Amino acid sequence: MFLSDPPSLSLSPETDHRDLIQDLAAQPIPGHWLVGAALLSFALLVSLMAWEQLRVDPLALSTMTLVLIASLAGATRYLHRRPTTRARRIARDISEYFGLFALICVMGATATYPLSASSRGFVDPALQRVDTLLHFNWIAWYDMVAAHRSLQLLGTAAYQSIYFTPAVLLGYFAWHDRRADARAFLAAFWIAAVLSLLLFPFFPAEGPLAFLWRGPIPYMPESALYQASLIPELRHHVVHHVDLGALRGLVSAPSFHTASAVLYIAAAWPIRKLRWPVIMVNVAMLLSTPVEGTHYLTDMIAGALVATIAILLVGALRERVARSPGRAAFLSNV
């Protein structure tokens, strides 16, 4: 189905209400909604950065590289807005999906810096108390990984798969012309990021490695001690520039790796070819998150709840799109 073509829905007098709703639900979330959400997010990010007196160097190599990539993606999306071949349609969809996903990631990670600067205190004692109630022993988990090099290597690879899985999903959606699924996934990812950022200032944490571990550190995970070192510097305005090429994860609760894993599994679940590979990769990522992400189990539960809420909200949004009078009127004339 090309952008310039109407949906090829076959409606007859015998089509019942349930079939009509299913056909309508297959329609993608309007693209201008996603663009509007991205623009609003960018405006809020600029305001937060200005409020906390943080800036991004526009002449930095990382900034110029990202601007160049965004420009190429935007130009490709515009030039192929009415594709006449399958290859052009795939190029259009890849530029749209990957461009929006990258934009959400960069803006979300950048927003944690001004939000960290405005936060107060750390809630590690409370998070650890909940972990204790759940009988989760982070120190024992860390000791096991620190004692086995193979677990460190596997954990690092699994933790970094947060960038690999969405590339597979979005590539699959573009190749197989599944626009509705791609935009639903992007909308859920954006909502989960927004919810995580809204919650983060209320639950800033150093992380269990900084809070619980005493003595020399035998193994430094992927997330290192960035929360414990960088958040206080941001609060005291020691840091004034944000390097887009060296963004650090500062959110402990809710765990966005966990939220992402739930979103990835939900997106892959209806696709038989991808379902089990995505599940296995993301279960591995979840198992690596306590150590590599220096997360409490409480963080991960919160992240799973955030993802669940995002999925439910997108489901409601798609139903609203399906039931909108404009869509029904359009389909009635097909």
Buried (B, 14 or more C-beta within 10 A) or exposed (E): BBEEEEBEBEEEEEBEEEBBEEBBBBBBBBBEBBEEBBEEBEEBBEEBBEEBEBEBEEEBEBBEEBEEEBEEBBEBBEEBEEBEEEEBBBBBBBBBBBBBBBBBBBBBBBBBBBBBBEBEEBBBEBBBEBBEEEEBEBEEBBBEBBEEEEBBEBBBBBBEBBEBBBEBBBBBBBEBBBBBBBBBBBBBBBBBBBBBBEBBBEBBBBBBBBBBBEEEBEBEBBBBBBBBEBBBEBBEEEBEEBBBEEBBBBBBBBBBBBBBBBBBBBBBEEBEEBEEEBBEBBEBBBBBBBBBBBBBBBBBBBBBBBBBBBBEBBEEBBEEBBEBEEBEEBBEEE
